[in-house]
Amino acid sequence: MQTKRILLVAGAAAGIVAIAGTAVAATGVIDDNEEPITGEALEKASAAALAHTGGGKVTETEQGDEDSYYEVEVTLPDGSQVDVQLDRDFNVVGDEADNDSGDDD
């Protein structure tokens, strides 16, 4: 009887681990080094990104991005999004269309 209980508990634990692993795989790994830009840096980064895109609305920011020191996501008036990459001095070093909309068109 004790052996059955141990096997049942072990099986349940394995199931929980499998479900948790699937959830992590489905959502991806969050990089704890990526932080939103704040304070005066947020103002400068937003201004630089909006000047580069010719307008729009800042919808997300990130400091310590893998591609640059700052990343500013701008949503343009047509609804498209652009990630603007900035160096430490708020100079644009690149940009790319943000295609994370989830649409399969």
Backbone bond lengths (Angstrom), bond angles and torsions (degrees), N, CA, C in turn:
res aa  C-N    CA-C-N  psi(-1)  N-CA   C-N-CA  omega(-1)  CA-C   N-CA-C  phi
1 M - - - 1.442 - - 1.533 111.10 -
2 Q 1.324 115.93 -42.47 1.462 121.38 179.26 1.529 110.12 -62.87
3 T 1.326 118.21 -38.92 1.463 122.40 179.80 1.521 110.41 -63.93
4 K 1.332 117.74 -40.71 1.462 121.29 178.29 1.525 110.64 -61.73
5 R 1.319 116.03 -42.23 1.464 120.71 -179.19 1.532 110.06 -64.46
6 I 1.314 117.27 -42.88 1.468 121.28 179.36 1.522 110.18 -62.97
7 L 1.323 116.92 -44.22 1.460 120.49 179.19 1.524 111.34 -64.87
8 L 1.320 117.07 -38.67 1.457 121.09 178.88 1.532 110.88 -64.50
9 V 1.316 117.17 -45.38 1.464 121.66 178.75 1.528 110.34 -64.62
10 A 1.319 117.34 -42.72 1.464 121.09 179.15 1.527 110.59 -63.34
11 G 1.320 117.10 -41.32 1.463 121.03 178.47 1.518 111.79 -64.49
12 A 1.324 116.80 -41.61 1.464 120.97 178.41 1.525 110.38 -64.30
13 A 1.322 116.76 -42.64 1.467 120.76 179.08 1.525 110.61 -62.76
14 A 1.314 117.13 -41.65 1.465 120.72 178.83 1.526 110.51 -63.51
15 G 1.322 116.83 -38.65 1.463 121.01 177.94 1.515 111.83 -63.69
16 I 1.323 116.10 -42.15 1.463 120.44 178.89 1.523 110.57 -63.67
17 V 1.312 116.85 -43.29 1.468 120.86 178.55 1.526 110.20 -62.22
18 A 1.324 117.65 -41.49 1.465 121.28 -179.99 1.523 110.87 -64.11
19 I 1.327 117.13 -42.53 1.463 120.74 179.49 1.524 110.36 -65.81
20 A 1.316 117.34 -44.00 1.466 120.95 179.11 1.524 110.81 -62.45
21 G 1.322 117.32 -40.89 1.462 121.22 178.81 1.512 111.83 -63.53
22 T 1.326 117.03 -39.47 1.455 121.40 177.75 1.521 110.43 -65.29
23 A 1.317 117.17 -40.50 1.462 120.72 179.44 1.522 111.12 -63.66
24 V 1.314 117.69 -41.98 1.465 121.03 178.62 1.518 110.06 -65.35
25 A 1.316 117.49 -42.02 1.464 120.74 179.84 1.522 111.06 -64.41
26 A 1.325 117.14 -37.13 1.459 121.10 -178.29 1.522 111.94 -71.47
27 T 1.317 117.53 -34.82 1.461 120.25 -176.21 1.512 113.17 -93.48
28 G 1.308 118.27 -16.31 1.452 121.05 -178.17 1.512 110.96 85.91
29 V 1.303 115.00 171.33 1.458 121.15 -178.84 1.517 108.69 -98.19
30 I 1.301 116.18 134.53 1.453 120.84 178.01 1.518 108.36 -90.92
31 D 1.327 116.03 129.37 1.457 120.86 178.13 1.519 108.16 -85.55
32 D 1.325 116.92 112.76 1.457 121.33 -177.02 1.520 112.83 -68.59
33 N 1.327 118.71 -10.72 1.458 121.32 -179.73 1.523 112.12 -80.79
34 E 1.323 117.77 -14.51 1.455 121.13 -178.17 1.523 109.10 -87.34
35 E 1.327 115.09 119.89 1.453 121.34 -178.11 1.517 109.13 -126.12
36 P 1.333 117.28 149.64 1.463 119.03 176.05 1.529 110.58 -66.85
37 I 1.313 115.69 151.34 1.462 121.07 176.25 1.531 107.39 -77.24
38 T 1.320 117.27 140.96 1.462 120.97 -178.78 1.525 111.10 -133.68
39 G 1.329 115.66 167.60 1.456 122.53 172.64 1.514 114.76 62.57
40 E 1.323 114.81 -143.63 1.461 121.90 -177.95 1.528 111.15 -62.60
41 A 1.317 117.00 -34.73 1.469 120.45 178.24 1.529 110.56 -62.27
42 L 1.334 117.41 -37.37 1.466 121.10 177.87 1.526 110.32 -62.94
43 E 1.319 116.72 -43.79 1.466 120.65 179.16 1.526 111.08 -61.53
44 K 1.327 117.04 -46.22 1.466 121.26 -178.50 1.528 111.64 -67.88
45 A 1.327 116.66 -43.10 1.464 120.41 -179.59 1.525 110.70 -65.49
46 S 1.321 116.76 -41.77 1.465 120.70 178.76 1.521 110.83 -62.88
47 A 1.331 116.78 -45.54 1.467 120.75 179.67 1.524 111.20 -60.89
48 A 1.322 117.18 -43.61 1.467 121.00 -179.87 1.527 111.02 -64.63
49 A 1.322 116.95 -43.12 1.465 120.57 -178.69 1.523 111.10 -67.25
50 L 1.332 117.31 -42.91 1.464 120.36 179.97 1.522 111.61 -67.82
51 A 1.331 117.82 -35.16 1.464 120.59 175.38 1.524 109.93 -64.53
52 H 1.318 116.58 -38.88 1.465 121.26 -179.57 1.527 111.79 -67.43
53 T 1.329 117.19 -40.53 1.465 120.62 -177.02 1.520 112.77 -86.78
54 G 1.329 117.27 -11.22 1.454 120.05 -178.57 1.519 112.84 79.67
55 G 1.302 117.03 21.17 1.465 121.23 178.49 1.509 111.68 123.91
56 G 1.315 114.49 -174.57 1.457 121.18 -177.28 1.511 110.07 116.98
57 K 1.318 115.36 -161.70 1.464 121.24 -178.71 1.523 109.09 -133.09
58 V 1.326 116.73 131.39 1.464 121.03 176.40 1.522 107.59 -72.04
59 T 1.332 116.52 121.74 1.465 120.61 -176.89 1.519 113.59 -112.89
60 E 1.326 117.42 -14.83 1.463 120.36 178.35 1.521 108.68 -163.47
61 T 1.323 115.72 147.48 1.463 120.08 176.39 1.518 109.48 -136.29
62 E 1.316 114.44 158.79 1.462 119.91 -178.25 1.524 109.33 -152.32
63 Q 1.310 116.14 131.65 1.464 121.23 173.77 1.515 107.45 -108.21
64 G 1.325 116.68 138.27 1.456 119.82 -178.80 1.511 111.98 82.93
65 D 1.316 116.23 29.72 1.459 122.03 178.42 1.521 110.11 -65.71
66 E 1.325 117.03 155.14 1.467 120.98 -178.67 1.528 112.74 -69.03
67 D 1.347 117.46 -21.58 1.462 120.93 -177.60 1.524 114.15 -98.23
68 S 1.318 117.66 -19.98 1.463 121.06 -175.70 1.523 109.33 -163.56
69 Y 1.329 115.63 178.82 1.467 118.74 179.73 1.527 110.94 -73.17
70 Y 1.344 116.20 -42.57 1.462 121.53 176.44 1.523 109.22 -124.31
71 E 1.328 115.77 147.14 1.462 120.87 170.93 1.516 107.40 -131.08
72 V 1.333 115.77 131.68 1.458 121.41 178.97 1.524 107.78 -123.63
73 E 1.321 116.07 122.40 1.461 120.65 176.01 1.520 107.99 -91.12
74 V 1.332 115.93 125.70 1.458 121.99 -179.89 1.523 108.28 -116.98
75 T 1.335 115.73 129.15 1.457 120.99 172.88 1.522 107.05 -95.35
76 L 1.322 115.51 119.91 1.458 122.07 -177.48 1.529 110.33 -80.47
77 P 1.341 117.66 163.42 1.468 120.57 -179.01 1.533 114.03 -56.09
78 D 1.340 117.66 -27.76 1.467 120.01 179.46 1.531 112.81 -82.97
79 G 1.341 117.05 1.26 1.465 121.42 178.28 1.515 114.29 94.39
80 S 1.322 117.78 -12.83 1.465 119.84 178.05 1.524 109.42 -73.75
81 Q 1.320 115.66 160.52 1.459 120.52 -178.44 1.521 110.55 -123.36
82 V 1.327 114.99 144.90 1.459 122.11 178.47 1.522 108.03 -130.18
83 D 1.328 116.39 131.51 1.458 121.81 172.30 1.525 107.49 -93.30
84 V 1.326 116.39 118.38 1.463 121.98 -179.90 1.525 107.89 -102.53
85 Q 1.332 115.69 124.64 1.465 122.34 -179.59 1.526 109.30 -95.82
86 L 1.348 115.91 131.92 1.463 121.52 -178.75 1.522 110.41 -126.32
87 D 1.347 115.64 149.17 1.463 119.08 173.64 1.532 109.39 -86.28
88 R 1.326 117.17 -175.36 1.477 121.75 -177.67 1.528 113.15 -61.02
89 D 1.341 116.33 -24.99 1.464 121.03 -178.39 1.526 112.11 -97.40
90 F 1.327 116.99 13.22 1.466 124.39 176.69 1.523 112.93 68.66
91 N 1.334 116.49 26.26 1.460 121.43 172.81 1.520 108.27 -89.08
92 V 1.326 116.39 138.74 1.461 120.74 178.93 1.521 109.01 -70.44
93 V 1.323 116.09 127.62 1.464 121.16 177.95 1.525 111.53 -115.74
94 G 1.323 116.52 -1.67 1.453 120.17 177.32 1.512 111.38 167.08
95 D 1.326 114.61 168.17 1.462 120.65 173.79 1.517 108.66 -155.41
96 E 1.308 115.21 160.54 1.460 119.42 175.11 1.511 109.32 -157.36
97 A 1.324 114.95 149.07 1.457 120.29 176.73 1.517 108.52 -64.13
98 D 1.315 115.69 135.93 1.461 121.54 178.99 1.519 107.18 -94.17
99 N 1.324 115.96 107.87 1.461 121.36 -177.09 1.511 112.52 -102.58
100 D 1.331 118.26 34.92 1.461 121.91 -179.81 1.517 112.37 -89.19
101 S 1.326 117.74 25.57 1.461 120.94 -175.79 1.513 112.94 -71.71
102 G 1.335 117.65 -20.64 1.459 120.50 -179.37 1.514 113.08 87.02
103 D 1.350 117.90 -3.06 1.457 121.04 178.56 1.517 110.02 -77.03
104 D 1.321 115.88 143.17 1.460 120.90 178.72 1.514 111.30 -106.02
105 D 1.329 118.24 24.87 1.464 121.66 -177.80 1.499 111.93 -69.79
